[in-house]
């Protein structure tokens, strides 16, 4: 299984802070695409180019491979002022 976490605006848009998925996805991008197909809010929250991913608490590119037992966190880029 993959443990999927959502933070900040991503979590607020979809109304979910975590879920589990079968480990049938090759990359974090495949996970993102699968979740974005769940509906309009999911697609908006997980829009490619506007989302970051951490795998096992390390910031990684979306094309990084994932495996069973991985924790995959999706969150928007952090901005400040």
PDB file with one MODEL, atoms N, CA, C and O in Angstrom:
MODEL        1
ATOM      1  N   UNK A   1       0.843  -1.193   0.000  1.00  0.00           N
ATOM      2  CA  UNK A   1       0.000   0.000   0.000  1.00  0.00           C
ATOM      3  C   UNK A   1       0.888   1.256   0.000  1.00  0.00           C
ATOM      4  O   UNK A   1       2.030   1.252   0.459  1.00  0.00           O
ATOM      5  N   UNK A   2       0.302   2.311  -0.534  1.00  0.00           N
ATOM      6  CA  UNK A   2       0.919   3.633  -0.502  1.00  0.00           C
ATOM      7  C   UNK A   2       0.114   4.503   0.447  1.00  0.00           C
ATOM      8  O   UNK A   2      -1.115   4.523   0.380  1.00  0.00           O
ATOM      9  N   UNK A   3       0.787   5.213   1.322  1.00  0.00           N
ATOM     10  CA  UNK A   3       0.128   6.133   2.244  1.00  0.00           C
ATOM     11  C   UNK A   3       0.229   7.529   1.636  1.00  0.00           C
ATOM     12  O   UNK A   3       1.328   8.067   1.500  1.00  0.00           O
ATOM     13  N   UNK A   4      -0.902   8.117   1.273  1.00  0.00           N
ATOM     14  CA  UNK A   4      -0.945   9.409   0.603  1.00  0.00           C
ATOM     15  C   UNK A   4      -1.407  10.474   1.592  1.00  0.00           C
ATOM     16  O   UNK A   4      -2.434  10.318   2.253  1.00  0.00           O
ATOM     17  N   UNK A   5      -0.634  11.562   1.684  1.00  0.00           N
ATOM     18  CA  UNK A   5      -0.958  12.670   2.583  1.00  0.00           C
ATOM     19  C   UNK A   5      -1.162  13.943   1.768  1.00  0.00           C
ATOM     20  O   UNK A   5      -0.545  14.127   0.718  1.00  0.00           O
ATOM     21  N   UNK A   6      -2.033  14.818   2.264  1.00  0.00           N
ATOM     22  CA  UNK A   6      -2.315  16.093   1.608  1.00  0.00           C
ATOM     23  C   UNK A   6      -2.160  17.208   2.638  1.00  0.00           C
ATOM     24  O   UNK A   6      -2.592  17.067   3.782  1.00  0.00           O
ATOM     25  N   UNK A   7      -1.539  18.321   2.226  1.00  0.00           N
ATOM     26  CA  UNK A   7      -1.290  19.418   3.154  1.00  0.00           C
ATOM     27  C   UNK A   7      -1.755  20.749   2.581  1.00  0.00           C
ATOM     28  O   UNK A   7      -1.892  20.917   1.370  1.00  0.00           O
ATOM     29  N   UNK A   8      -1.994  21.690   3.491  1.00  0.00           N
ATOM     30  CA  UNK A   8      -2.305  23.088   3.175  1.00  0.00           C
ATOM     31  C   UNK A   8      -3.515  23.197   2.239  1.00  0.00           C
ATOM     32  O   UNK A   8      -4.525  22.525   2.449  1.00  0.00           O
ATOM     33  N   UNK A   9      -3.413  24.034   1.217  1.00  0.00           N
ATOM     34  CA  UNK A   9      -4.539  24.286   0.315  1.00  0.00           C
ATOM     35  C   UNK A   9      -4.977  23.010  -0.409  1.00  0.00           C
ATOM     36  O   UNK A   9      -6.156  22.844  -0.719  1.00  0.00           O
ATOM     37  N   UNK A  10      -4.040  22.125  -0.673  1.00  0.00           N
ATOM     38  CA  UNK A  10      -4.386  20.860  -1.329  1.00  0.00           C
ATOM     39  C   UNK A  10      -5.404  20.108  -0.473  1.00  0.00           C
ATOM     40  O   UNK A  10      -6.427  19.650  -0.981  1.00  0.00           O
ATOM     41  N   UNK A  11      -5.130  19.983   0.801  1.00  0.00           N
ATOM     42  CA  UNK A  11      -6.040  19.305   1.729  1.00  0.00           C
ATOM     43  C   UNK A  11      -7.367  20.046   1.834  1.00  0.00           C
ATOM     44  O   UNK A  11      -8.427  19.422   1.868  1.00  0.00           O
ATOM     45  N   UNK A  12      -7.314  21.364   1.885  1.00  0.00           N
ATOM     46  CA  UNK A  12      -8.539  22.161   2.006  1.00  0.00           C
ATOM     47  C   UNK A  12      -9.447  21.995   0.795  1.00  0.00           C
ATOM     48  O   UNK A  12     -10.666  21.910   0.943  1.00  0.00           O
ATOM     49  N   UNK A  13      -8.868  21.949  -0.395  1.00  0.00           N
ATOM     50  CA  UNK A  13      -9.670  21.810  -1.617  1.00  0.00           C
ATOM     51  C   UNK A  13     -10.365  20.458  -1.717  1.00  0.00           C
ATOM     52  O   UNK A  13     -11.527  20.387  -2.116  1.00  0.00           O
ATOM     53  N   UNK A  14      -9.659  19.382  -1.357  1.00  0.00           N
ATOM     54  CA  UNK A  14     -10.262  18.058  -1.523  1.00  0.00           C
ATOM     55  C   UNK A  14     -10.976  17.558  -0.279  1.00  0.00           C
ATOM     56  O   UNK A  14     -11.769  16.619  -0.351  1.00  0.00           O
ATOM     57  N   UNK A  15     -10.699  18.182   0.869  1.00  0.00           N
ATOM     58  CA  UNK A  15     -11.385  17.796   2.094  1.00  0.00           C
ATOM     59  C   UNK A  15     -10.927  16.472   2.681  1.00  0.00           C
ATOM     60  O   UNK A  15     -11.658  15.835   3.440  1.00  0.00           O
ATOM     61  N   UNK A  16      -9.721  16.061   2.330  1.00  0.00           N
ATOM     62  CA  UNK A  16      -9.167  14.790   2.811  1.00  0.00           C
ATOM     63  C   UNK A  16      -7.731  15.042   3.243  1.00  0.00           C
ATOM     64  O   UNK A  16      -6.983  15.720   2.538  1.00  0.00           O
ATOM     65  N   UNK A  17      -7.335  14.502   4.401  1.00  0.00           N
ATOM     66  CA  UNK A  17      -5.936  14.692   4.787  1.00  0.00           C
ATOM     67  C   UNK A  17      -5.048  13.491   4.499  1.00  0.00           C
ATOM     68  O   UNK A  17      -3.826  13.631   4.450  1.00  0.00           O
ATOM     69  N   UNK A  18      -5.636  12.313   4.308  1.00  0.00           N
ATOM     70  CA  UNK A  18      -4.827  11.144   3.952  1.00  0.00           C
ATOM     71  C   UNK A  18      -5.715  10.045   3.388  1.00  0.00           C
ATOM     72  O   UNK A  18      -6.927  10.023   3.602  1.00  0.00           O
ATOM     73  N   UNK A  19      -5.080   9.143   2.669  1.00  0.00           N
ATOM     74  CA  UNK A  19      -5.756   7.950   2.170  1.00  0.00           C
ATOM     75  C   UNK A  19      -4.697   6.918   1.811  1.00  0.00           C
ATOM     76  O   UNK A  19      -3.509   7.234   1.745  1.00  0.00           O
ATOM     77  N   UNK A  20      -5.127   5.697   1.583  1.00  0.00           N
ATOM     78  CA  UNK A  20      -4.224   4.635   1.157  1.00  0.00           C
ATOM     79  C   UNK A  20      -4.629   4.162  -0.233  1.00  0.00           C
ATOM     80  O   UNK A  20      -5.812   4.099  -0.569  1.00  0.00           O
ATOM     81  N   UNK A  21      -3.624   3.834  -1.026  1.00  0.00           N
ATOM     82  CA  UNK A  21      -3.842   3.300  -2.368  1.00  0.00           C
ATOM     83  C   UNK A  21      -3.024   2.025  -2.531  1.00  0.00           C
ATOM     84  O   UNK A  21      -1.985   1.870  -1.890  1.00  0.00           O
ATOM     85  N   UNK A  22      -3.478   1.120  -3.375  1.00  0.00           N
ATOM     86  CA  UNK A  22      -2.660  -0.055  -3.678  1.00  0.00           C
ATOM     87  C   UNK A  22      -1.350   0.393  -4.331  1.00  0.00           C
ATOM     88  O   UNK A  22      -1.312   1.416  -5.014  1.00  0.00           O
ATOM     89  N   UNK A  23      -0.299  -0.363  -4.124  1.00  0.00           N
ATOM     90  CA  UNK A  23       1.018  -0.018  -4.674  1.00  0.00           C
ATOM     91  C   UNK A  23       1.131  -0.469  -6.120  1.00  0.00           C
ATOM     92  O   UNK A  23       2.043  -1.216  -6.472  1.00  0.00           O
ATOM     93  N   UNK A  24       0.211  -0.019  -6.955  1.00  0.00           N
ATOM     94  CA  UNK A  24       0.207  -0.421  -8.361  1.00  0.00           C
ATOM     95  C   UNK A  24       0.685   0.701  -9.279  1.00  0.00           C
ATOM     96  O   UNK A  24       0.637   0.564 -10.502  1.00  0.00           O
ATOM     97  N   UNK A  25       1.138   1.793  -8.707  1.00  0.00           N
ATOM     98  CA  UNK A  25       1.590   2.948  -9.477  1.00  0.00           C
ATOM     99  C   UNK A  25       3.115   2.954  -9.538  1.00  0.00           C
ATOM    100  O   UNK A  25       3.788   2.614  -8.565  1.00  0.00           O
ATOM    101  N   UNK A  26       3.651   3.347 -10.700  1.00  0.00           N
ATOM    102  CA  UNK A  26       5.101   3.321 -10.884  1.00  0.00           C
ATOM    103  C   UNK A  26       5.775   4.581 -10.340  1.00  0.00           C
ATOM    104  O   UNK A  26       6.864   4.509  -9.769  1.00  0.00           O
ATOM    105  N   UNK A  27       5.129   5.730 -10.517  1.00  0.00           N
ATOM    106  CA  UNK A  27       5.734   6.995 -10.097  1.00  0.00           C
ATOM    107  C   UNK A  27       4.730   7.843  -9.318  1.00  0.00           C
ATOM    108  O   UNK A  27       3.530   7.572  -9.323  1.00  0.00           O
ATOM    109  N   UNK A  28       5.247   8.877  -8.649  1.00  0.00           N
ATOM    110  CA  UNK A  28       4.376   9.820  -7.957  1.00  0.00           C
ATOM    111  C   UNK A  28       3.468  10.529  -8.958  1.00  0.00           C
ATOM    112  O   UNK A  28       2.336  10.878  -8.622  1.00  0.00           O
ATOM    113  N   UNK A  29       3.946  10.745 -10.177  1.00  0.00           N
ATOM    114  CA  UNK A  29       3.117  11.374 -11.214  1.00  0.00           C
ATOM    115  C   UNK A  29       1.928  10.493 -11.564  1.00  0.00           C
ATOM    116  O   UNK A  29       0.831  11.006 -11.785  1.00  0.00           O
ATOM    117  N   UNK A  30       2.118   9.186 -11.619  1.00  0.00           N
ATOM    118  CA  UNK A  30       1.000   8.283 -11.886  1.00  0.00           C
ATOM    119  C   UNK A  30      -0.038   8.366 -10.759  1.00  0.00           C
ATOM    120  O   UNK A  30      -1.242   8.322 -11.015  1.00  0.00           O
ATOM    121  N   UNK A  31       0.428   8.484  -9.525  1.00  0.00           N
ATOM    122  CA  UNK A  31      -0.483   8.646  -8.385  1.00  0.00           C
ATOM    123  C   UNK A  31      -1.243   9.963  -8.537  1.00  0.00           C
ATOM    124  O   UNK A  31      -2.463  10.003  -8.371  1.00  0.00           O
ATOM    125  N   UNK A  32      -0.517  11.043  -8.854  1.00  0.00           N
ATOM    126  CA  UNK A  32      -1.154  12.352  -9.015  1.00  0.00           C
ATOM    127  C   UNK A  32      -2.222  12.304 -10.104  1.00  0.00           C
ATOM    128  O   UNK A  32      -3.328  12.805  -9.904  1.00  0.00           O
ATOM    129  N   UNK A  33      -1.907  11.709 -11.247  1.00  0.00           N
ATOM    130  CA  UNK A  33      -2.871  11.609 -12.341  1.00  0.00           C
ATOM    131  C   UNK A  33      -4.109  10.829 -11.915  1.00  0.00           C
ATOM    132  O   UNK A  33      -5.233  11.242 -12.199  1.00  0.00           O
ATOM    133  N   UNK A  34      -3.907   9.715 -11.243  1.00  0.00           N
ATOM    134  CA  UNK A  34      -5.033   8.887 -10.784  1.00  0.00           C
ATOM    135  C   UNK A  34      -5.950   9.687  -9.857  1.00  0.00           C
ATOM    136  O   UNK A  34      -7.172   9.661 -10.005  1.00  0.00           O
ATOM    137  N   UNK A  35      -5.353  10.390  -8.908  1.00  0.00           N
ATOM    138  CA  UNK A  35      -6.152  11.154  -7.950  1.00  0.00           C
ATOM    139  C   UNK A  35      -6.842  12.349  -8.617  1.00  0.00           C
ATOM    140  O   UNK A  35      -7.973  12.683  -8.265  1.00  0.00           O
ATOM    141  N   UNK A  36      -6.174  12.988  -9.569  1.00  0.00           N
ATOM    142  CA  UNK A  36      -6.753  14.144 -10.260  1.00  0.00           C
ATOM    143  C   UNK A  36      -8.007  13.759 -11.044  1.00  0.00           C
ATOM    144  O   UNK A  36      -8.849  14.611 -11.328  1.00  0.00           O
ATOM    145  N   UNK A  37      -8.133  12.492 -11.391  1.00  0.00           N
ATOM    146  CA  UNK A  37      -9.310  12.019 -12.121  1.00  0.00           C
ATOM    147  C   UNK A  37     -10.527  11.812 -11.226  1.00  0.00           C
ATOM    148  O   UNK A  37     -11.604  11.481 -11.722  1.00  0.00           O
ATOM    149  N   UNK A  38     -10.373  12.003  -9.911  1.00  0.00           N
ATOM    150  CA  UNK A  38     -11.485  11.788  -8.986  1.00  0.00           C
ATOM    151  C   UNK A  38     -12.541  12.897  -9.043  1.00  0.00           C
ATOM    152  O   UNK A  38     -13.629  12.744  -8.490  1.00  0.00           O
ATOM    153  N   UNK A  39     -12.227  14.002  -9.704  1.00  0.00           N
ATOM    154  CA  UNK A  39     -13.210  15.075  -9.816  1.00  0.00           C
ATOM    155  C   UNK A  39     -12.558  16.432  -9.964  1.00  0.00           C
ATOM    156  O   UNK A  39     -11.335  16.567  -9.915  1.00  0.00           O
ATOM    157  N   UNK A  40     -13.400  17.434 -10.146  1.00  0.00           N
ATOM    158  CA  UNK A  40     -12.930  18.783 -10.419  1.00  0.00           C
ATOM    159  C   UNK A  40     -12.054  19.353  -9.306  1.00  0.00           C
ATOM    160  O   UNK A  40     -11.002  19.929  -9.581  1.00  0.00           O
ATOM    161  N   UNK A  41     -12.479  19.198  -8.057  1.00  0.00           N
ATOM    162  CA  UNK A  41     -11.679  19.711  -6.935  1.00  0.00           C
ATOM    163  C   UNK A  41     -10.331  19.002  -6.838  1.00  0.00           C
ATOM    164  O   UNK A  41      -9.310  19.631  -6.557  1.00  0.00           O
ATOM    165  N   UNK A  42     -10.334  17.691  -7.071  1.00  0.00           N
ATOM    166  CA  UNK A  42      -9.089  16.920  -7.046  1.00  0.00           C
ATOM    167  C   UNK A  42      -8.157  17.399  -8.148  1.00  0.00           C
ATOM    168  O   UNK A  42      -6.962  17.580  -7.915  1.00  0.00           O
ATOM    169  N   UNK A  43      -8.692  17.604  -9.344  1.00  0.00           N
ATOM    170  CA  UNK A  43      -7.881  18.069 -10.475  1.00  0.00           C
ATOM    171  C   UNK A  43      -7.277  19.442 -10.180  1.00  0.00           C
ATOM    172  O   UNK A  43      -6.108  19.686 -10.478  1.00  0.00           O
ATOM    173  N   UNK A  44      -8.071  20.331  -9.597  1.00  0.00           N
ATOM    174  CA  UNK A  44      -7.585  21.659  -9.253  1.00  0.00           C
ATOM    175  C   UNK A  44      -6.508  21.581  -8.170  1.00  0.00           C
ATOM    176  O   UNK A  44      -5.468  22.230  -8.282  1.00  0.00           O
ATOM    177  N   UNK A  45      -6.747  20.806  -7.141  1.00  0.00           N
ATOM    178  CA  UNK A  45      -5.801  20.695  -6.029  1.00  0.00           C
ATOM    179  C   UNK A  45      -4.483  20.045  -6.444  1.00  0.00           C
ATOM    180  O   UNK A  45      -3.430  20.353  -5.887  1.00  0.00           O
ATOM    181  N   UNK A  46      -4.547  19.145  -7.425  1.00  0.00           N
ATOM    182  CA  UNK A  46      -3.359  18.383  -7.827  1.00  0.00           C
ATOM    183  C   UNK A  46      -2.884  18.753  -9.231  1.00  0.00           C
ATOM    184  O   UNK A  46      -2.299  17.926  -9.931  1.00  0.00           O
ATOM    185  N   UNK A  47      -3.135  19.986  -9.637  1.00  0.00           N
ATOM    186  CA  UNK A  47      -2.773  20.437 -10.974  1.00  0.00           C
ATOM    187  C   UNK A  47      -1.260  20.366 -11.174  1.00  0.00           C
ATOM    188  O   UNK A  47      -0.487  20.898 -10.377  1.00  0.00           O
ATOM    189  N   UNK A  48      -0.860  19.704 -12.245  1.00  0.00           N
ATOM    190  CA  UNK A  48       0.567  19.548 -12.549  1.00  0.00           C
ATOM    191  C   UNK A  48       1.194  20.922 -12.740  1.00  0.00           C
ATOM    192  O   UNK A  48       0.602  21.802 -13.366  1.00  0.00           O
ATOM    193  N   UNK A  49       2.378  21.096 -12.206  1.00  0.00           N
ATOM    194  CA  UNK A  49       3.066  22.373 -12.281  1.00  0.00           C
ATOM    195  C   UNK A  49       2.753  23.289 -11.115  1.00  0.00           C
ATOM    196  O   UNK A  49       3.415  24.307 -10.916  1.00  0.00           O
ATOM    197  N   UNK A  50       1.726  22.917 -10.334  1.00  0.00           N
ATOM    198  CA  UNK A  50       1.335  23.732  -9.177  1.00  0.00           C
ATOM    199  C   UNK A  50       1.317  22.914  -7.899  1.00  0.00           C
ATOM    200  O   UNK A  50       0.678  23.290  -6.916  1.00  0.00           O
ATOM    201  N   UNK A  51       2.026  21.789  -7.923  1.00  0.00           N
ATOM    202  CA  UNK A  51       2.012  20.888  -6.770  1.00  0.00           C
ATOM    203  C   UNK A  51       3.425  20.345  -6.559  1.00  0.00           C
ATOM    204  O   UNK A  51       4.168  20.112  -7.513  1.00  0.00           O
ATOM    205  N   UNK A  52       3.773  20.153  -5.300  1.00  0.00           N
ATOM    206  CA  UNK A  52       5.046  19.518  -4.950  1.00  0.00           C
ATOM    207  C   UNK A  52       4.755  18.164  -4.335  1.00  0.00           C
ATOM    208  O   UNK A  52       3.654  17.917  -3.841  1.00  0.00           O
ATOM    209  N   UNK A  53       5.752  17.288  -4.368  1.00  0.00           N
ATOM    210  CA  UNK A  53       5.594  15.963  -3.778  1.00  0.00           C
ATOM    211  C   UNK A  53       6.814  15.636  -2.920  1.00  0.00           C
ATOM    212  O   UNK A  53       7.953  15.941  -3.274  1.00  0.00           O
ATOM    213  N   UNK A  54       6.537  15.013  -1.794  1.00  0.00           N
ATOM    214  CA  UNK A  54       7.594  14.465  -0.949  1.00  0.00           C
ATOM    215  C   UNK A  54       7.344  12.970  -0.837  1.00  0.00           C
ATOM    216  O   UNK A  54       6.217  12.533  -0.604  1.00  0.00           O
ATOM    217  N   UNK A  55       8.398  12.199  -1.002  1.00  0.00           N
ATOM    218  CA  UNK A  55       8.311  10.746  -0.839  1.00  0.00           C
ATOM    219  C   UNK A  55       9.157  10.387   0.367  1.00  0.00           C
ATOM    220  O   UNK A  55      10.358  10.652   0.401  1.00  0.00           O
ATOM    221  N   UNK A  56       8.524   9.786   1.347  1.00  0.00           N
ATOM    222  CA  UNK A  56       9.183   9.441   2.609  1.00  0.00           C
ATOM    223  C   UNK A  56       9.897  10.654   3.206  1.00  0.00           C
ATOM    224  O   UNK A  56      11.033  10.569   3.672  1.00  0.00           O
ATOM    225  N   UNK A  57       9.190  11.785   3.173  1.00  0.00           N
ATOM    226  CA  UNK A  57       9.591  13.046   3.779  1.00  0.00           C
ATOM    227  C   UNK A  57      10.786  13.713   3.109  1.00  0.00           C
ATOM    228  O   UNK A  57      11.463  14.533   3.729  1.00  0.00           O
ATOM    229  N   UNK A  58      11.054  13.370   1.844  1.00  0.00           N
ATOM    230  CA  UNK A  58      12.089  14.038   1.055  1.00  0.00           C
ATOM    231  C   UNK A  58      11.445  14.614  -0.199  1.00  0.00           C
ATOM    232  O   UNK A  58      10.753  13.902  -0.927  1.00  0.00           O
ATOM    233  N   UNK A  59      11.671  15.900  -0.452  1.00  0.00           N
ATOM    234  CA  UNK A  59      11.140  16.542  -1.645  1.00  0.00           C
ATOM    235  C   UNK A  59      11.733  15.859  -2.876  1.00  0.00           C
ATOM    236  O   UNK A  59      12.949  15.711  -2.991  1.00  0.00           O
ATOM    237  N   UNK A  60      10.857  15.445  -3.793  1.00  0.00           N
ATOM    238  CA  UNK A  60      11.280  14.670  -4.958  1.00  0.00           C
ATOM    239  C   UNK A  60      10.583  15.178  -6.214  1.00  0.00           C
ATOM    240  O   UNK A  60       9.541  15.826  -6.120  1.00  0.00           O
ATOM    241  N   UNK A  61      11.151  14.889  -7.402  1.00  0.00           N
ATOM    242  CA  UNK A  61      10.438  15.199  -8.639  1.00  0.00           C
ATOM    243  C   UNK A  61       9.228  14.277  -8.794  1.00  0.00           C
ATOM    244  O   UNK A  61       9.228  13.159  -8.277  1.00  0.00           O
ATOM    245  N   UNK A  62       8.213  14.736  -9.495  1.00  0.00           N
ATOM    246  CA  UNK A  62       7.004  13.929  -9.691  1.00  0.00           C
ATOM    247  C   UNK A  62       7.274  12.620 -10.423  1.00  0.00           C
ATOM    248  O   UNK A  62       6.530  11.655 -10.247  1.00  0.00           O
ATOM    249  N   UNK A  63       8.321  12.570 -11.238  1.00  0.00           N
ATOM    250  CA  UNK A  63       8.604  11.345 -11.979  1.00  0.00           C
ATOM    251  C   UNK A  63       9.390  10.314 -11.161  1.00  0.00           C
ATOM    252  O   UNK A  63       9.859   9.315 -11.708  1.00  0.00           O
ATOM    253  N   UNK A  64       9.534  10.556  -9.851  1.00  0.00           N
ATOM    254  CA  UNK A  64      10.240   9.614  -8.977  1.00  0.00           C
ATOM    255  C   UNK A  64       9.424   8.345  -8.788  1.00  0.00           C
ATOM    256  O   UNK A  64       8.198   8.390  -8.685  1.00  0.00           O
ATOM    257  N   UNK A  65      10.111   7.221  -8.744  1.00  0.00           N
ATOM    258  CA  UNK A  65       9.439   5.938  -8.555  1.00  0.00           C
ATOM    259  C   UNK A  65       8.918   5.808  -7.126  1.00  0.00           C
ATOM    260  O   UNK A  65       9.492   6.357  -6.185  1.00  0.00           O
ATOM    261  N   UNK A  66       7.834   5.080  -6.990  1.00  0.00           N
ATOM    262  CA  UNK A  66       7.259   4.790  -5.676  1.00  0.00           C
ATOM    263  C   UNK A  66       7.124   3.277  -5.530  1.00  0.00           C
ATOM    264  O   UNK A  66       7.017   2.542  -6.512  1.00  0.00           O
ATOM    265  N   UNK A  67       7.132   2.836  -4.264  1.00  0.00           N
ATOM    266  CA  UNK A  67       6.992   1.403  -3.995  1.00  0.00           C
ATOM    267  C   UNK A  67       6.129   1.197  -2.762  1.00  0.00           C
ATOM    268  O   UNK A  67       5.879   2.127  -1.994  1.00  0.00           O
ATOM    269  N   UNK A  68       5.689  -0.014  -2.592  1.00  0.00           N
ATOM    270  CA  UNK A  68       4.827  -0.352  -1.462  1.00  0.00           C
ATOM    271  C   UNK A  68       5.470   0.098  -0.153  1.00  0.00           C
ATOM    272  O   UNK A  68       6.661  -0.108   0.076  1.00  0.00           O
ATOM    273  N   UNK A  69       4.658   0.712   0.693  1.00  0.00           N
ATOM    274  CA  UNK A  69       5.123   1.199   1.987  1.00  0.00           C
ATOM    275  C   UNK A  69       5.544   2.657   1.979  1.00  0.00           C
ATOM    276  O   UNK A  69       5.768   3.239   3.040  1.00  0.00           O
ATOM    277  N   UNK A  70       5.656   3.262   0.790  1.00  0.00           N
ATOM    278  CA  UNK A  70       6.062   4.666   0.705  1.00  0.00           C
ATOM    279  C   UNK A  70       4.972   5.600   1.211  1.00  0.00           C
ATOM    280  O   UNK A  70       3.778   5.333   1.076  1.00  0.00           O
ATOM    281  N   UNK A  71       5.424   6.705   1.799  1.00  0.00           N
ATOM    282  CA  UNK A  71       4.547   7.809   2.176  1.00  0.00           C
ATOM    283  C   UNK A  71       4.725   8.890   1.117  1.00  0.00           C
ATOM    284  O   UNK A  71       5.839   9.361   0.885  1.00  0.00           O
ATOM    285  N   UNK A  72       3.637   9.279   0.482  1.00  0.00           N
ATOM    286  CA  UNK A  72       3.676  10.274  -0.591  1.00  0.00           C
ATOM    287  C   UNK A  72       2.833  11.460  -0.148  1.00  0.00           C
ATOM    288  O   UNK A  72       1.633  11.324   0.089  1.00  0.00           O
ATOM    289  N   UNK A  73       3.466  12.622  -0.037  1.00  0.00           N
ATOM    290  CA  UNK A  73       2.770  13.824   0.416  1.00  0.00           C
ATOM    291  C   UNK A  73       2.680  14.822  -0.729  1.00  0.00           C
ATOM    292  O   UNK A  73       3.678  15.109  -1.389  1.00  0.00           O
ATOM    293  N   UNK A  74       1.482  15.351  -0.963  1.00  0.00           N
ATOM    294  CA  UNK A  74       1.254  16.381  -1.968  1.00  0.00           C
ATOM    295  C   UNK A  74       0.935  17.685  -1.254  1.00  0.00           C
ATOM    296  O   UNK A  74       0.155  17.712  -0.302  1.00  0.00           O
ATOM    297  N   UNK A  75       1.559  18.789  -1.735  1.00  0.00           N
ATOM    298  CA  UNK A  75       1.332  20.095  -1.117  1.00  0.00           C
ATOM    299  C   UNK A  75       1.690  21.191  -2.115  1.00  0.00           C
ATOM    300  O   UNK A  75       2.491  20.973  -3.025  1.00  0.00           O
ATOM    301  N   UNK A  76       1.092  22.373  -1.941  1.00  0.00           N
ATOM    302  CA  UNK A  76       1.398  23.481  -2.850  1.00  0.00           C
ATOM    303  C   UNK A  76       2.770  24.063  -2.516  1.00  0.00           C
ATOM    304  O   UNK A  76       3.264  23.890  -1.402  1.00  0.00           O
ATOM    305  N   UNK A  77       3.383  24.750  -3.475  1.00  0.00           N
ATOM    306  CA  UNK A  77       4.653  25.435  -3.180  1.00  0.00           C
ATOM    307  C   UNK A  77       4.447  26.433  -2.047  1.00  0.00           C
ATOM    308  O   UNK A  77       3.389  27.055  -1.949  1.00  0.00           O
ATOM    309  N   UNK A  78       5.431  26.584  -1.214  1.00  0.00           N
ATOM    310  CA  UNK A  78       5.361  27.508  -0.091  1.00  0.00           C
ATOM    311  C   UNK A  78       5.775  28.901  -0.587  1.00  0.00           C
ATOM    312  O   UNK A  78       6.801  29.061  -1.247  1.00  0.00           O
ATOM    313  N   UNK A  79       4.966  29.884  -0.258  1.00  0.00           N
ATOM    314  CA  UNK A  79       5.297  31.261  -0.590  1.00  0.00           C
ATOM    315  C   UNK A  79       5.273  32.079   0.683  1.00  0.00           C
ATOM    316  O   UNK A  79       4.616  31.714   1.658  1.00  0.00           O
ATOM    317  N   UNK A  80       5.970  33.148   0.669  1.00  0.00           N
ATOM    318  CA  UNK A  80       6.008  33.991   1.867  1.00  0.00           C
ATOM    319  C   UNK A  80       6.189  35.433   1.493  1.00  0.00           C
ATOM    320  O   UNK A  80       6.384  35.778   0.327  1.00  0.00           O
ATOM    321  N   UNK A  81       6.124  36.249   2.478  1.00  0.00           N
ATOM    322  CA  UNK A  81       6.284  37.660   2.194  1.00  0.00           C
ATOM    323  C   UNK A  81       6.590  38.429   3.430  1.00  0.00           C
ATOM    324  O   UNK A  81       6.758  39.647   3.372  1.00  0.00           O
TER     325      UNK A  81
ENDMDL
END
